[in-house]
Amino acid sequence: GVRGGGWDLELLRQKVDQFVIHYDACGTSRQCFRVLHDMRGLSVHFMLDVDGTIYQTLDAKERAWHATTSNDRSVGIEIASIGAYPPDKSQILDQWYQEEPSFVRGRMRISLPASMGDGGVRTPNFVARPMGNRAVEGSIQGQFLKQYDFTPEQYQSLTRLAATLCTVLPRIRCDYPRDAGGQLVRGKLPDDQLASYQGLLGHYHLQQDKTDPGPAFQWDRVVNGARRLMGR
């Protein structure tokens, strides 16, 4: 649905103050669109594929169904990634991330299931490789998880989009939730803090039962890169 009957840009600038970052747990944007929109009846403004292509599926003035209590005040993006998993389910990562042939041993690539074909990836013959060749381990919501990082192309596109949104919608501060020591908050924000928070945040900052964008996500890469693009 449209927020309030179709907000103009000035009203958007007054009301929209959060940019919510998800991983899609689908692996590619084509699959994400099919699952999110066609099967689950949910929605998001942007989808970011493994090759860095950004698809916009809603105008920013429209309310998307992606972030529970923040739907009215946020813009959202789903980053193509199979996601983060506890150790007992990490075999899912083994199905999606495989070593390159022996002459580049140790270098990982994303290997789409055969049933997905080319996955709908826009760049012909694109080989998607995560930043780093080992799974990142870390805790979100107090839960220990493993996750391969996103691709360089995804970070580059997301950084540019974050800079654009923080410029066009200036109530979205170009920063992420931090604790008293200035470190990333790795769990849900208390309701009162969430109510007053303005800026970038993960799905897990909104909901106790979510862990995206996961322990591998490089918040500083995105925020610092976006700030540079904004001349800050």
Phi and psi in degrees as GROMACS dihedral restraints (atoms count N, CA, C in turn):
[ dihedral_restraints ]
;  ai    aj    ak    al  type     phi  dphi    fc
    3     4     5     6     1   -83.9    20    10
    4     5     6     7     1   138.4    20    10
    6     7     8     9     1   -68.0    20    10
    7     8     9    10     1   115.8    20    10
    9    10    11    12     1    60.4    20    10
   10    11    12    13     1    23.6    20    10
   12    13    14    15     1    87.9    20    10
   13    14    15    16     1    16.9    20    10
   15    16    17    18     1   105.0    20    10
   16    17    18    19     1    82.8    20    10
   18    19    20    21     1   -74.4    20    10
   19    20    21    22     1   141.6    20    10
   21    22    23    24     1   -84.4    20    10
   22    23    24    25     1   176.0    20    10
   24    25    26    27     1   -61.3    20    10
   25    26    27    28     1   -39.9    20    10
   27    28    29    30     1   -63.8    20    10
   28    29    30    31     1   -39.8    20    10
   30    31    32    33     1   -69.0    20    10
   31    32    33    34     1   -38.9    20    10
   33    34    35    36     1   -57.3    20    10
   34    35    36    37     1   -43.4    20    10
   36    37    38    39     1   -63.6    20    10
   37    38    39    40     1   -28.7    20    10
   39    40    41    42     1   -79.9    20    10
   40    41    42    43     1   -31.9    20    10
   42    43    44    45     1  -105.1    20    10
   43    44    45    46     1   -33.7    20    10
   45    46    47    48     1   -89.4    20    10
   46    47    48    49     1   115.7    20    10
   48    49    50    51     1  -135.3    20    10
   49    50    51    52     1    13.5    20    10
   51    52    53    54     1  -135.4    20    10
   52    53    54    55     1   142.8    20    10
   54    55    56    57     1  -121.6    20    10
   55    56    57    58     1   108.6    20    10
   57    58    59    60     1   -96.5    20    10
   58    59    60    61     1   127.3    20    10
   60    61    62    63     1  -108.8    20    10
   61    62    63    64     1   124.8    20    10
   63    64    65    66     1  -120.1    20    10
   64    65    66    67     1   157.0    20    10
   66    67    68    69     1  -102.5    20    10
   67    68    69    70     1   152.9    20    10
   69    70    71    72     1   -89.1    20    10
   70    71    72    73     1   -14.4    20    10
   72    73    74    75     1    58.2    20    10
   73    74    75    76     1    16.9    20    10
   75    76    77    78     1  -111.5    20    10
   76    77    78    79     1   -25.8    20    10
   78    79    80    81     1    99.8    20    10
   79    80    81    82     1   -34.4    20    10
   81    82    83    84     1  -141.1    20    10
   82    83    84    85     1   157.6    20    10
   84    85    86    87     1   -68.0    20    10
   85    86    87    88     1   -33.5    20    10
   87    88    89    90     1   -61.3    20    10
   88    89    90    91     1   -45.6    20    10
   90    91    92    93     1   -66.3    20    10
   91    92    93    94     1   -38.2    20    10
   93    94    95    96     1   -60.5    20    10
   94    95    96    97     1   -45.5    20    10
   96    97    98    99     1   -60.8    20    10
   97    98    99   100     1   -43.1    20    10
   99   100   101   102     1   -62.9    20    10
  100   101   102   103     1   -45.2    20    10
  102   103   104   105     1   -73.7    20    10
  103   104   105   106     1   -48.6    20    10
  105   106   107   108     1   -68.3    20    10
  106   107   108   109     1   -53.7    20    10
  108   109   110   111     1   -81.4    20    10
  109   110   111   112     1   -51.5    20    10
  111   112   113   114     1   -78.8    20    10
  112   113   114   115     1   -32.3    20    10
  114   115   116   117     1  -103.0    20    10
  115   116   117   118     1   -38.5    20    10
  117   118   119   120     1  -102.4    20    10
  118   119   120   121     1   -11.0    20    10
  120   121   122   123     1    69.3    20    10
  121   122   123   124     1    25.9    20    10
  123   124   125   126     1  -104.9    20    10
  124   125   126   127     1  -179.2    20    10
  126   127   128   129     1  -159.6    20    10
  127   128   129   130     1   162.5    20    10
  129   130   131   132     1  -154.4    20    10
  130   131   132   133     1   157.9    20    10
  132   133   134   135     1   -77.6    20    10
  133   134   135   136     1   -39.5    20    10
  135   136   137   138     1  -132.0    20    10
  136   137   138   139     1   149.4    20    10
  138   139   140   141     1  -127.2    20    10
  139   140   141   142     1   137.6    20    10
  141   142   143   144     1  -119.7    20    10
  142   143   144   145     1   111.3    20    10
  144   145   146   147     1   -82.5    20    10
  145   146   147   148     1   172.5    20    10
  147   148   149   150     1   -63.2    20    10
  148   149   150   151     1   -25.7    20    10
  150   151   152   153     1   -90.1    20    10
  151   152   153   154     1     5.7    20    10
  153   154   155   156     1    91.8    20    10
  154   155   156   157     1    -2.4    20    10
  156   157   158   159     1   -68.9    20    10
  157   158   159   160     1   130.2    20    10
  159   160   161   162     1  -102.4    20    10
  160   161   162   163     1   126.8    20    10
  162   163   164   165     1  -107.8    20    10
  163   164   165   166     1   130.1    20    10
  165   166   167   168     1  -102.2    20    10
  166   167   168   169     1   120.6    20    10
  168   169   170   171     1  -107.9    20    10
  169   170   171   172     1    -8.3    20    10
  171   172   173   174     1  -145.3    20    10
  172   173   174   175     1   147.1    20    10
  174   175   176   177     1   -66.9    20    10
  175   176   177   178     1   145.0    20    10
  177   178   179   180     1   -60.6    20    10
  178   179   180   181     1   -21.4    20    10
  180   181   182   183     1   -76.1    20    10
  181   182   183   184     1   -11.6    20    10
  183   184   185   186     1   -92.1    20    10
  184   185   186   187     1   144.3    20    10
  186   187   188   189     1   -77.6    20    10
  187   188   189   190     1   128.8    20    10
  189   190   191   192     1  -104.5    20    10
  190   191   192   193     1   153.4    20    10
  192   193   194   195     1  -101.9    20    10
  193   194   195   196     1    87.4    20    10
  195   196   197   198     1  -145.2    20    10
  196   197   198   199     1   -16.0    20    10
  198   199   200   201     1  -141.3    20    10
  199   200   201   202     1    34.4    20    10
  201   202   203   204     1    41.0    20    10
  202   203   204   205     1  -111.1    20    10
  204   205   206   207     1   -66.9    20    10
  205   206   207   208     1   -14.2    20    10
  207   208   209   210     1  -101.7    20    10
  208   209   210   211     1     5.9    20    10
  210   211   212   213     1   -56.4    20    10
  211   212   213   214     1   -39.2    20    10
  213   214   215   216     1   -70.8    20    10
  214   215   216   217     1   -21.6    20    10
  216   217   218   219     1  -120.9    20    10
  217   218   219   220     1    10.5    20    10
  219   220   221   222     1  -130.6    20    10
  220   221   222   223     1   161.2    20    10
  222   223   224   225     1  -112.9    20    10
  223   224   225   226     1   142.0    20    10
  225   226   227   228     1  -126.3    20    10
  226   227   228   229     1   154.3    20    10
  228   229   230   231     1  -137.0    20    10
  229   230   231   232     1   139.7    20    10
  231   232   233   234     1  -108.0    20    10
  232   233   234   235     1   117.1    20    10
  234   235   236   237     1   -92.4    20    10
  235   236   237   238     1   128.9    20    10
  237   238   239   240     1   -64.0    20    10
  238   239   240   241     1   117.0    20    10
  240   241   242   243     1  -170.3    20    10
  241   242   243   244     1   142.3    20    10
  243   244   245   246     1   -73.8    20    10
  244   245   246   247     1   -15.7    20    10
  246   247   248   249     1   106.5    20    10
  247   248   249   250     1  -163.9    20    10
  249   250   251   252     1  -117.6    20    10
  250   251   252   253     1   144.9    20    10
  252   253   254   255     1  -141.6    20    10
  253   254   255   256     1   148.7    20    10
  255   256   257   258     1   -67.0    20    10
  256   257   258   259     1   160.9    20    10
  258   259   260   261     1   -53.5    20    10
  259   260   261   262     1   -34.8    20    10
  261   262   263   264     1   -74.3    20    10
  262   263   264   265     1    -6.8    20    10
  264   265   266   267     1  -121.8    20    10
  265   266   267   268     1    14.6    20    10
  267   268   269   270     1   -72.0    20    10
  268   269   270   271     1    -7.2    20    10
  270   271   272   273     1   -62.6    20    10
  271   272   273   274     1   -23.0    20    10
  273   274   275   276     1   -61.3    20    10
  274   275   276   277     1   -38.6    20    10
  276   277   278   279     1   -64.3    20    10
  277   278   279   280     1   -37.3    20    10
  279   280   281   282     1   -64.1    20    10
  280   281   282   283     1   -27.8    20    10
  282   283   284   285     1   -75.4    20    10
  283   284   285   286     1   -26.9    20    10
  285   286   287   288     1  -102.3    20    10
  286   287   288   289     1   -22.3    20    10
  288   289   290   291     1  -122.4    20    10
  289   290   291   292     1   120.9    20    10
  291   292   293   294     1  -133.9    20    10
  292   293   294   295     1   154.3    20    10
  294   295   296   297     1   -69.2    20    10
  295   296   297   298     1   145.4    20    10
  297   298   299   300     1   -64.6    20    10
  298   299   300   301     1   169.2    20    10
  300   301   302   303     1   -55.2    20    10
  301   302   303   304     1   165.4    20    10
  303   304   305   306     1   -56.9    20    10
  304   305   306   307     1   -28.1    20    10
  306   307   308   309     1   -71.8    20    10
  307   308   309   310     1   -12.3    20    10
  309   310   311   312     1  -128.2    20    10
  310   311   312   313     1    45.8    20    10
  312   313   314   315     1   -55.0    20    10
  313   314   315   316     1   138.7    20    10
  315   316   317   318     1    96.0    20    10
  316   317   318   319     1   -17.2    20    10
  318   319   320   321     1   -86.1    20    10
  319   320   321   322     1   130.0    20    10
  321   322   323   324     1   -97.4    20    10
  322   323   324   325     1   152.2    20    10
  324   325   326   327     1  -138.7    20    10
  325   326   327   328     1   157.5    20    10
  327   328   329   330     1   -82.8    20    10
  328   329   330   331     1   128.4    20    10
  330   331   332   333     1  -116.0    20    10
  331   332   333   334     1   105.2    20    10
  333   334   335   336     1   -70.8    20    10
  334   335   336   337     1   142.5    20    10
  336   337   338   339     1   -56.2    20    10
  337   338   339   340     1   143.7    20    10
  339   340   341   342     1   -56.2    20    10
  340   341   342   343     1   -32.3    20    10
  342   343   344   345     1   -64.9    20    10
  343   344   345   346     1   -17.6    20    10
  345   346   347   348     1   -92.3    20    10
  346   347   348   349     1    -4.8    20    10
  348   349   350   351     1    60.2    20    10
  349   350   351   352     1  -130.4    20    10
  351   352   353   354     1   -84.7    20    10
  352   353   354   355     1     1.7    20    10
  354   355   356   357     1    73.2    20    10
  355   356   357   358     1     3.9    20    10
  357   358   359   360     1    78.8    20    10
  358   359   360   361     1    11.2    20    10
  360   361   362   363     1   -66.0    20    10
  361   362   363   364     1   129.9    20    10
  363   364   365   366     1   -71.0    20    10
  364   365   366   367     1   -34.9    20    10
  366   367   368   369     1   -78.2    20    10
  367   368   369   370     1   120.6    20    10
  369   370   371   372     1   -59.6    20    10
  370   371   372   373     1   135.8    20    10
  372   373   374   375     1    57.1    20    10
  373   374   375   376     1    27.5    20    10
  375   376   377   378     1   -69.8    20    10
  376   377   378   379     1   133.1    20    10
  378   379   380   381     1  -106.1    20    10
  379   380   381   382     1   113.3    20    10
  381   382   383   384     1   -87.2    20    10
  382   383   384   385     1   126.1    20    10
  384   385   386   387     1  -127.1    20    10
  385   386   387   388     1   132.5    20    10
  387   388   389   390     1   -70.3    20    10
  388   389   390   391     1   155.3    20    10
  390   391   392   393     1   -66.7    20    10
  391   392   393   394     1   115.8    20    10
  393   394   395   396     1    88.4    20    10
  394   395   396   397     1   148.5    20    10
  396   397   398   399     1  -104.0    20    10
  397   398   399   400     1     3.0    20    10
  399   400   401   402     1  -122.2    20    10
  400   401   402   403     1   149.8    20    10
  402   403   404   405     1   -65.4    20    10
  403   404   405   406     1   140.3    20    10
  405   406   407   408     1   -87.5    20    10
  406   407   408   409     1   136.2    20    10
  408   409   410   411     1  -113.9    20    10
  409   410   411   412     1   138.1    20    10
  411   412   413   414     1  -175.5    20    10
  412   413   414   415     1   173.2    20    10
  414   415   416   417     1  -108.7    20    10
  415   416   417   418     1   133.7    20    10
  417   418   419   420     1  -129.3    20    10
  418   419   420   421     1   133.4    20    10
  420   421   422   423     1    55.9    20    10
  421   422   423   424     1    27.9    20    10
  423   424   425   426     1    75.6    20    10
  424   425   426   427     1     8.2    20    10
  426   427   428   429     1  -106.5    20    10
  427   428   429   430     1   127.6    20    10
  429   430   431   432     1   -77.7    20    10
  430   431   432   433     1   127.3    20    10
  432   433   434   435     1  -135.5    20    10
  433   434   435   436     1   154.5    20    10
  435   436   437   438     1  -117.2    20    10
  436   437   438   439     1   142.4    20    10
  438   439   440   441     1  -159.1    20    10
  439   440   441   442     1   137.1    20    10
  441   442   443   444     1   -81.2    20    10
  442   443   444   445     1   145.7    20    10
  444   445   446   447     1   -67.7    20    10
  445   446   447   448     1   167.0    20    10
  447   448   449   450     1   -76.5    20    10
  448   449   450   451     1   171.9    20    10
  450   451   452   453     1   -83.6    20    10
  451   452   453   454     1   155.8    20    10
  453   454   455   456     1   -55.9    20    10
  454   455   456   457     1   -37.6    20    10
  456   457   458   459     1   -64.7    20    10
  457   458   459   460     1   -36.6    20    10
  459   460   461   462     1   -66.5    20    10
  460   461   462   463     1   -42.9    20    10
  462   463   464   465     1   -62.9    20    10
  463   464   465   466     1   -41.5    20    10
  465   466   467   468     1   -62.1    20    10
  466   467   468   469     1   -45.6    20    10
  468   469   470   471     1   -68.5    20    10
  469   470   471   472     1   -42.4    20    10
  471   472   473   474     1   -64.6    20    10
  472   473   474   475     1   -38.4    20    10
  474   475   476   477     1   -61.6    20    10
  475   476   477   478     1   -43.4    20    10
  477   478   479   480     1   -66.0    20    10
  478   479   480   481     1   -41.2    20    10
  480   481   482   483     1   -65.9    20    10
  481   482   483   484     1   -42.4    20    10
  483   484   485   486     1   -60.3    20    10
  484   485   486   487     1   -43.1    20    10
  486   487   488   489     1   -61.9    20    10
  487   488   489   490     1   -40.6    20    10
  489   490   491   492     1   -65.2    20    10
  490   491   492   493     1   -48.5    20    10
  492   493   494   495     1   -64.8    20    10
  493   494   495   496     1   -40.5    20    10
  495   496   497   498     1   -69.8    20    10
  496   497   498   499     1   -20.6    20    10
  498   499   500   501     1   -84.5    20    10
  499   500   501   502     1   -48.0    20    10
  501   502   503   504     1   -74.0    20    10
  502   503   504   505     1   -35.0    20    10
  504   505   506   507     1  -118.4    20    10
  505   506   507   508     1    79.2    20    10
  507   508   509   510     1   -67.9    20    10
  508   509   510   511     1   -10.1    20    10
  510   511   512   513     1   -75.2    20    10
  511   512   513   514     1   -13.5    20    10
  513   514   515   516     1   -80.1    20    10
  514   515   516   517     1   100.6    20    10
  516   517   518   519     1   -70.0    20    10
  517   518   519   520     1   143.9    20    10
  519   520   521   522     1   -84.0    20    10
  520   521   522   523     1    73.7    20    10
  522   523   524   525     1  -161.0    20    10
  523   524   525   526     1   171.2    20    10
  525   526   527   528     1  -120.5    20    10
  526   527   528   529     1   165.7    20    10
  528   529   530   531     1   -62.9    20    10
  529   530   531   532     1   127.4    20    10
  531   532   533   534     1  -123.0    20    10
  532   533   534   535     1   150.7    20    10
  534   535   536   537     1   -85.5    20    10
  535   536   537   538     1  -175.0    20    10
  537   538   539   540     1   -61.3    20    10
  538   539   540   541     1   -25.0    20    10
  540   541   542   543     1   -90.8    20    10
  541   542   543   544     1     5.0    20    10
  543   544   545   546     1    85.0    20    10
  544   545   546   547     1     6.6    20    10
  546   547   548   549     1   -91.8    20    10
  547   548   549   550     1   156.2    20    10
  549   550   551   552     1   -57.1    20    10
  550   551   552   553     1   130.8    20    10
  552   553   554   555     1   -74.5    20    10
  553   554   555   556     1   128.7    20    10
  555   556   557   558     1  -110.4    20    10
  556   557   558   559     1    27.5    20    10
  558   559   560   561     1  -154.9    20    10
  559   560   561   562     1  -176.5    20    10
  561   562   563   564     1   -63.2    20    10
  562   563   564   565     1   139.0    20    10
  564   565   566   567     1   -73.4    20    10
  565   566   567   568     1   139.8    20    10
  567   568   569   570     1   -56.2    20    10
  568   569   570   571     1   150.1    20    10
  570   571   572   573     1   -55.2    20    10
  571   572   573   574     1   -39.5    20    10
  573   574   575   576     1   -69.2    20    10
  574   575   576   577     1   -36.5    20    10
  576   577   578   579     1   -68.9    20    10
  577   578   579   580     1   -40.9    20    10
  579   580   581   582     1   -63.1    20    10
  580   581   582   583     1   -37.8    20    10
  582   583   584   585     1   -62.1    20    10
  583   584   585   586     1   -31.8    20    10
  585   586   587   588     1  -101.7    20    10
  586   587   588   589     1    -4.6    20    10
  588   589   590   591     1   -74.3    20    10
  589   590   591   592     1   136.6    20    10
  591   592   593   594     1  -130.6    20    10
  592   593   594   595     1   122.1    20    10
  594   595   596   597     1   147.8    20    10
  595   596   597   598     1  -161.2    20    10
  597   598   599   600     1   -82.0    20    10
  598   599   600   601     1   145.2    20    10
  600   601   602   603     1  -158.1    20    10
  601   602   603   604     1   159.1    20    10
  603   604   605   606     1   -90.3    20    10
  604   605   606   607     1   163.7    20    10
  606   607   608   609     1   -58.4    20    10
  607   608   609   610     1   -35.2    20    10
  609   610   611   612     1   -69.6    20    10
  610   611   612   613     1   -18.2    20    10
  612   613   614   615     1   -71.7    20    10
  613   614   615   616     1   -17.7    20    10
  615   616   617   618     1   -98.3    20    10
  616   617   618   619     1   -34.0    20    10
  618   619   620   621     1  -133.9    20    10
  619   620   621   622     1   132.6    20    10
  621   622   623   624     1   -62.4    20    10
  622   623   624   625     1   -28.9    20    10
  624   625   626   627     1   -93.2    20    10
  625   626   627   628     1    12.4    20    10
  627   628   629   630     1  -115.8    20    10
  628   629   630   631     1   151.1    20    10
  630   631   632   633     1  -127.0    20    10
  631   632   633   634     1    -0.3    20    10
  633   634   635   636     1   -83.2    20    10
  634   635   636   637     1   145.2    20    10
  636   637   638   639     1   -87.9    20    10
  637   638   639   640     1    14.7    20    10
  639   640   641   642     1    88.7    20    10
  640   641   642   643     1   172.4    20    10
  642   643   644   645     1   -72.6    20    10
  643   644   645   646     1   -18.7    20    10
  645   646   647   648     1   -82.1    20    10
  646   647   648   649     1   -18.4    20    10
  648   649   650   651     1   -61.9    20    10
  649   650   651   652     1   129.4    20    10
  651   652   653   654     1   -94.7    20    10
  652   653   654   655     1    87.0    20    10
  654   655   656   657     1   -60.3    20    10
  655   656   657   658     1   -43.2    20    10
  657   658   659   660     1   -66.3    20    10
  658   659   660   661     1   -35.7    20    10
  660   661   662   663     1   -59.0    20    10
  661   662   663   664     1   -44.8    20    10
  663   664   665   666     1   -71.6    20    10
  664   665   666   667     1   -48.8    20    10
  666   667   668   669     1   -66.2    20    10
  667   668   669   670     1   -47.8    20    10
  669   670   671   672     1   -66.4    20    10
  670   671   672   673     1   -39.0    20    10
  672   673   674   675     1   -65.6    20    10
  673   674   675   676     1   -41.7    20    10
  675   676   677   678     1   -65.3    20    10
  676   677   678   679     1   -40.4    20    10
  678   679   680   681     1   -62.2    20    10
  679   680   681   682     1   -38.7    20    10
  681   682   683   684     1   -62.6    20    10
  682   683   684   685     1   -43.8    20    10
  684   685   686   687     1   -63.0    20    10
  685   686   687   688     1   -29.6    20    10
  687   688   689   690     1   -85.4    20    10
  688   689   690   691     1    -2.3    20    10
  690   691   692   693     1    75.3    20    10
  691   692   693   694     1    31.2    20    10
